[in-house]
Amino acid sequence: MDLMKLMRSLEEFVFEAIALLFFYPRTLLRIVFKPLQAMEYAEHEEASDKPLAYDDAVSPPLLLLITLLLTNGVAMALHVAQASDAPPLAKELLDSPQNLLLFRSLLFSLVPLTAAVLLLRRRRQAASRTTLRPPFFAQCYLTSPFALVVSLGLIATQMPGRGFGMAGGVACAMAFVWMVGIQAAWFRAKLGVGRLAALGMGLGLLVWACAWVLVAAVLVAIF
C-alpha cells in the first residue's frame, strides 16, 4: 500500500515537472503580451473556489521562483565573477546558490508586496492575508518577466566586453519602462484614477521597492 502511494506520488511529480516545460514559457509569454489579462486571471483564480487553480498555467509565486532559479543557473553557467572583497554576509550569500536564490526571491517579492499594499491602502481596505493574496499573486505574474530581463541584464553588465555592458543596461532600462507602464495601467483599471496619477503610482511603487532593495543591499554589504 505504501509502495503504491509512493509510486503515485512519483508519477505526479514527474508529470508536474514535465508539464512545467510547456506551461512555464506559455504563462510567461501570456504575461508579456497580455499582462493585464494575465493579472486578472490570477486574481480570478484566487477568488474562485475551484479545486484545481491555475490548471492551464503556472501559479504566480512558482513562476517567479522558477524564473529566478533559471537566471541563477545562467549566472553559474557563465561563471559570472563575484566580488572577492565582499563582507562575510555578502560572501555567504554569493558563494551559496541556495542562499542567493532565497535572497533574490525575497528582494523581487518586495515589488508585488509593495504594489498589493499600495492598492489596499488606496481602496481603504484593511490589509489581511485574504485581501492581500489576490493582488500579490497578480503582481507576482507581472514581476516574473521583469525579474527575468533585469537579472539577465545585470548578468550581462558583469560580462567582459563593453557591448555586453551596454546591452545589459538597455535591457534593464526597457524592463523598468515596461514595468512602470503596466503598473500604471493596472492602477488605473483598479482605482479609476487618471493617467498621470496612475503613472505616478507606478513610478512611485518601483521607487519604494528599489529603496527597500537598496536598504537590504546596504545591510548585507555592512555585515
Buried (B, 14 or more C-beta within 10 A) or exposed (E): EEEEEEEEEEEEEEEEEEEBEEBBEEBBEBBBEEBBEBBBBBBEBBEEEEEEBBEEBBBBBBBBBBBBBBBBEBBEEEEBEBEEEBEEBBBBBBEEBEEBBBBBBEBBBBBBBBBBBBBBEBEEEEEEEEBBBBBBBBBBBBBBBBBBBBBBBBBBBBBEEEEBBEBBBEBBEEBBEBBBBBBBBBBBEBBEBEEEBBBBBBBBBBEBBBEBBEEBEEEBEEE
